[in-house]
């Protein structure tokens, strides 16, 4: 163990993506500190709405994004995008050079947190999403919710 931070993972919140000094501007200042700190930075944008992180080029197709910023490749970063209906992907996690990388299975991490916490019974799944889904997508969600409650 080195006693120093090697990789930081940020999960963006609605506040991080909202306009204004207390929103995305504040997060961008924090992000700049992390980018100059000498650690790797992974940013998870699991929100369909709000501002996306500033990038020089276009983002890959997707509704959700993982930005993997390896300290030795800055200002470039790897961006993984996926559609909202897809399974959560596996994301590379950079470590020390002699340790290489490991992989974080986001789907497994989600199940580990979600299943034992009974969120399926506690969350208001009947609430309209922001941004709203298309009618076709809303029907798809409703079918999934009904199949969850019938098992």
C-alpha positions in Angstrom: 0.0 0.0 0.0 1.2 3.4 -0.9 -0.9 5.5 1.5 -2.0 7.8 -1.3 -5.2 8.0 -3.4 -4.7 6.2 -6.8 -8.1 6.3 -8.4 -11.2 8.5 -7.5 -14.7 7.5 -8.7 -17.3 10.2 -8.8 -21.0 9.4 -9.4 -22.6 12.6 -10.7 -25.7 13.8 -8.9 -28.5 16.0 -10.3 -26.8 18.9 -8.4 -23.5 18.2 -10.2 -25.3 18.6 -13.5 -27.5 21.6 -12.8 -26.6 25.1 -14.1 -25.1 27.7 -11.8 -22.3 28.3 -9.3 -23.6 25.6 -6.9 -24.1 23.1 -9.7 -22.0 22.1 -12.6 -19.6 25.1 -12.0 -18.8 23.8 -8.5 -18.4 20.3 -9.8 -16.0 21.5 -12.6 -13.8 23.2 -9.9 -13.7 20.0 -7.9 -13.0 18.0 -11.1 -10.1 20.4 -12.0 -8.6 19.8 -8.5 -8.9 16.0 -9.0 -7.4 16.2 -12.5 -4.4 18.1 -11.3 -3.9 15.9 -8.2 -2.1 13.1 -9.9 -4.8 10.4 -9.4 -6.9 8.6 -12.0 -10.5 9.9 -12.2 -13.6 7.9 -13.1 -16.8 9.8 -13.5 -20.1 8.0 -13.8 -23.0 9.9 -15.4 -26.0 7.7 -14.6 -28.5 10.5 -15.3 -30.2 11.0 -18.6 -30.9 14.7 -18.0 -28.8 17.7 -17.2 -25.6 19.0 -18.7 -22.9 16.5 -19.8 -19.3 16.9 -18.8 -17.4 19.1 -21.2 -15.5 17.1 -23.8 -13.4 18.2 -26.8 -15.1 15.7 -29.2 -18.5 14.2 -29.5 -19.6 11.6 -27.0 -20.3 8.0 -28.2 -23.9 7.0 -28.5 -25.6 6.4 -25.2 -27.9 7.7 -22.5 -25.4 7.0 -19.6 -21.6 7.5 -19.6 -18.5 6.4 -17.8 -15.5 8.7 -18.2 -12.2 7.0 -17.4 -9.5 9.6 -17.0 -6.1 7.9 -16.7 -3.5 10.4 -15.3 -0.9 9.5 -17.8 -3.2 10.1 -20.8 -4.6 13.6 -19.9 -6.3 15.6 -21.4 -7.7 12.5 -23.2 -10.1 10.1 -21.5 -11.9 7.0 -22.4 -15.7 7.4 -22.6 -18.0 4.4 -22.5 -21.7 5.1 -23.4 -24.6 2.8 -23.2 -28.4 3.0 -23.8 -30.8 3.1 -20.9 -32.2 -0.3 -21.7 -28.9 -2.0 -21.7 -27.3 -3.9 -18.8 -24.8 -1.8 -16.9 -21.3 -2.4 -18.4 -18.0 -3.4 -16.9 -15.7 -0.3 -16.5 -11.9 -0.4 -16.4 -10.4 0.9 -13.2 -6.8 2.2 -13.6 -4.4 1.4 -10.7 -0.7 1.9 -10.2 1.4 1.1 -13.3 2.8 -2.1 -11.8 -0.7 -3.2 -11.0 -2.3 -2.5 -14.3 -6.1 -2.2 -14.3 -9.0 -4.0 -12.8 -12.6 -4.1 -13.9 -15.7 -2.9 -12.0 -18.8 -4.8 -13.0 -21.4 -2.1 -12.6 -24.3 -4.5 -12.9 -23.0 -6.7 -10.1 -22.3 -3.6 -7.9 -25.9 -2.4 -8.5 -27.4 -5.8 -7.6 -25.2 -5.9 -4.5 -26.6 -2.6 -3.3 -30.2 -2.8 -4.7 -31.4 -6.3 -4.0 -30.8 -6.6 -0.2 -32.1 -3.0 0.4 -35.6 -3.8 -1.1 -35.5 -0.6 -3.2 -38.0 -2.3 -5.5 -40.5 -1.9 -2.7 -39.4 1.6 -1.5 -38.9 3.6 -4.6 -41.7 5.5 -6.4 -41.6 3.7 -9.7 -44.9 5.3 -10.8 -43.3 8.8 -10.9 -42.6 10.4 -14.3 -38.9 10.5 -15.2 -37.0 13.6 -16.0 -36.5 13.9 -18.9 -39.7 12.0 -19.7 -39.6 8.7 -21.6 -41.3 8.2 -24.9 -44.7 6.4 -24.8 -43.0 3.3 -26.3 -40.3 3.4 -23.6 -42.8 4.0 -20.9 -44.7 0.9 -22.0 -41.5 -1.1 -21.9 -40.8 0.1 -18.3 -44.4 -0.8 -17.3 -44.0 -4.3 -18.6 -40.8 -4.8 -16.7 -42.3 -3.4 -13.5 -45.3 -5.7 -13.8 -43.1 -8.7 -14.4 -41.1 -7.8 -11.2 -44.2 -7.6 -9.1 -45.7 -10.9 -10.5 -42.8 -13.0 -9.4 
